[in-house]
Amino acid sequence: MITITTDSTADLPRELANKRSIQVIPLSVNLNGKIYRDGIDLTTDQLFSLIQQNQQLPTTAAPSVGEFVTFFSSITEGIHLSISSKLSASYHNALLAVEEVKNPRLRVIDTLNLSSGIGWLTLKAADLRDQGCSLEEIERELQTWIGNVRTAFVPETLEYLYKGGRCNALQALMGSMLRILPVIHVQTDGTLGVGEKARGKRRKALETLLAGFERHLDRVDRQRIFVTHAACREDAEYLAAEIHRMASPQELIINEAGCVISSHCGPGTIGIIYALQRN
């Protein structure tokens, strides 16, 4: 059977990854001199608690080439889906590891996405594998979907994005002064960009997210939609209920962002992830 793998920034719930026979390699979080494996040694709630205690934001790191070599060494035939090469060294390290293990039946895909944008594509790969597609067929099909995945999220604060180098000082200052929270989009080139801006109360930010989703409603692929959050389950359930009302998807997954993604976006971040139907 073709092995489907991804990294922990896909934010797939462990039970779902196990159920779909998806293997996950963890990125790492360094906080106060201690290194934690994402999704293994630390939960998101624990991460935010430690940040509050230490008053220090963590740093994150991709798996090393050596770690990828070990991860890939037992795979006969497989495809690995990586976080955007514009946001992490994980993709390039995975490519170097494939060269080292010298297995022509191993493929690495740059999803040009993050969090559940990767998760959406990884589950699509598992769907295709379970339908009996070959490695080449899965790779070709995934490439046609990458540009159609839409990932949009609203942070509760710009502090984490700013200190992590994802948001400039002026954006952070203006956001904090005017209580403006931008909707962050993963762009088609794999970078982050600012879209709509929500001003005022938290509910306004959620409505702005929903309005962006509704504008694409006639093209939304209804098979699978994610609502991904960082320690704000109640808001996630509200968004999920509204999405059910608007789109009636076959599968709607509420999941929590892992420690690496949460290290860069902060508590209270919430997003909607889906794909547009292909033309």
N, C-alpha and C positions, 0 to 999 in steps of 0.2 A: 504494500500500500504506500502511496505517496505521502510523505510526512510534511505536514504544514507547520511552520514555525513562525514566531514573531518575537518582538521584544516587549518588555513589561510596560512600555509607554502606550501600548495598544489598549491598556486598561480593561482587558477582558476579565470578567469575574472568573475566579479560579474554577468554580463548579462548571461554568459554561465551557471554558477551555478544555477541561477534562472530558466533558460530555462529547465534545466535537473532536476529540483526539488532536488537540493543538498544543504543541510544545512552546514554552515561553522561556526566554533567557532574560534574567533581570539586569537592568541598569542599577547603578548604585547612588546612594545619597550619603554625603559626608556632612555630619552635623556635630559641631563641637569636638572635632578630632576623632569621631567614631564613624566607621563606614557601615552602612546598612544596605542590604540587598532589597531592592524594590519588590514589594509584594510577598516577601519572605520573612524578613526580620522586623518589619515595622508596618503598622497600619497608618492610614491617613490621619485618623484622630490622634494617634500617638505622636505623629510628626508635628502636628500643630501645637500639641501640648508642650513638646520639647522646645519648639521655636519660642513659645511664650515664656517658658522657664529661662531659656538661655539668652533671649533677646538677640538672637543671631539667626540670619537666614542660611539655609544649607546650600551647598554646591552639589552638583550632580555629575556623573561620569558614565560614559558608554562602556559596554563590556570591551575588554582588551582583545586584541587579535588572538592571543593564547586562549582566552576564555571561549571565544567563538570556535576555535579549532577543537577544543574539548567538546563543546556543544554539538558540533557538526559531525564529529568523528564516528558516531554510531549510525548515522543516517545513510541509507543506500541511495535513496531517491527522494528529493524534497525541494520545497520552495520556501524561502524565508522572506517575510514582509517587514520592512524596516521603517522606523521613524524617518521623516524627511531628512535628506542629506544636508539641507540648509539649516537644520536646527540641532544636529548632533553628529558626532563622528561614528555613530553606530553602523551606518550603512557602509562606509568605507572600510571599517574594521572587519565587517562581515565579508566584504568582497576579498580582502587580503587573506582572510582565513580560508575561504573557498579555494583560492589559488594554492594555499599551503597544503590543504588536504587532497588536492588534485582529484576531485570527483566531478566529472563533467555532468553528472545528473543532479547537481545542486545548483539552484538558481537563487539569486538575491534580487528583490524588487524594492526600489525606492518608491515608497507610497506617496511622497511629497505631502505627507499629512502627519497628524499627531493624534494621540488619545484615541477616541472611538472612531475617528476617521480611518486609522489603521485597523481598528477592530472590525469595522464594517467590511473592509477589503479582505481581512483574514477569514472572516466567516464566509464570505463569497468564495474564497479559495477552497474552504472546507466543503461548501455546497457542491462545487464543481468536481472536486475529488470524489465525493460520495455518489455523484452521478456517473462516475466512470471515466471522466476526462483524463487524457494523458497529461504529462508534465508540460509539454509544449502547448497544449490546448489551454491549460489553466493559465499559463504565463501570458499567452496572447489575449485571452479574455479579460484578465485583470488589467492589462495595459489599457484596454478600451474603457474601463470604469474609473481609472484613477482621476482623470480630469472632471468626472461628474460627481465626485464625493464633495459634499458641502459640510464644513465644520465651522460653526459660529458659537462664540461664547462671550459671556459678560462677567468680568471680575468684580468682586465686591470692593476691592481696593486696587489701585495701580502700583502700590508699593512693591509687590513681589515682581511684577513685570519690569518695573524700572530698575530695581536693584539687580535683577537677573540679566539686564542688558536688552530687554525686549521692548522697552518703552523709554522715550527720551525724557529728560528732566522737565521740559516745558509741558509735555502732555501730562505728566504726573502732577505738576503744580497746578495747572489749569483744572484738571479733574478734581483735585482735592478742594480747590477754592470754590468751584462752581457746582460741585456735586454732579459732575458730568461723567458718566461711565460709558466708554465706547464699546460697541460690539466688535470684538476681534474676529476676523475671518482668516482661515487658512487659504492663502491665495494659490492659484494654479501652479505657480513656480515653487511651491513648498515653503514660502516665507509667510510671515504674519502681517496683516494689514488692518487698518481701522476702517470700519464701515459706519453704520448708523451710530448716533450718540443718544444715550438716554439721560435725561436730566431729572433730578429729584429723587423720589422715593423708589425703593427696591422694586415694587410692583410695576413701576413704569419700565424698568429695565427688562423685566420678564415679558411685558406686553410688546416691547420693541423686538425681542427675540422672536416671539410668536408672529408678529407682523411680517418679519423677514421670511419666516417659514411659509406663511400663508401666500405671500407673493409668488412663490414657486409651486403652489399646490397642484396646479394642473400638470406639472411635470415630475412631481415627487414619485420615486419608486416606493410602492407601498409594502414591499416585502419585509423591510427591516428598518427601523428608526431607533436611534439612541437618544436618551436624555442623560447627560453625564454631569455629575456635580462633585464639588469638593465640600463635604460637611454641610450640606443644605438639602437634606432629603425632602423636607416638606415642600420646598419650592419645586423640586424635581417632580414630585407627585402631582403638583398643580399643572406644570407644563405637560406632563404625560396625559393627564385627563383632557386638556385642551387639544392636544395632538390627536388623541383617540376620537374626539368629537369632530375634528376637521378632516382627518385623513383615514381613520379606521385601518391602521396598518395591520398586516398579518402578524408581525412581531414587534413589540415595543419594549426595549430593554432600558431599565433604569439602572445605571451603574455609577460607582464612585470613582473619581479620578485617583490613580495611584500616587505614591509618594513622590516620584520624579516629576510628573505633571503638576502635582499640587505644590511642589517646591517653587515652581515658576509662576503659578497663577494665584495661589493663596486661597484661604478659606472663603466660602461663599461664592466661588466661581461656578457658573452653570452654563451648559451649552446644549444645543440641539444638533445632531449629526444625522445626515441622511444622504441619499444619492438621487440625482436627477435621472430620469429615464433617458436612454440613449436614443438619438434620432434615427 
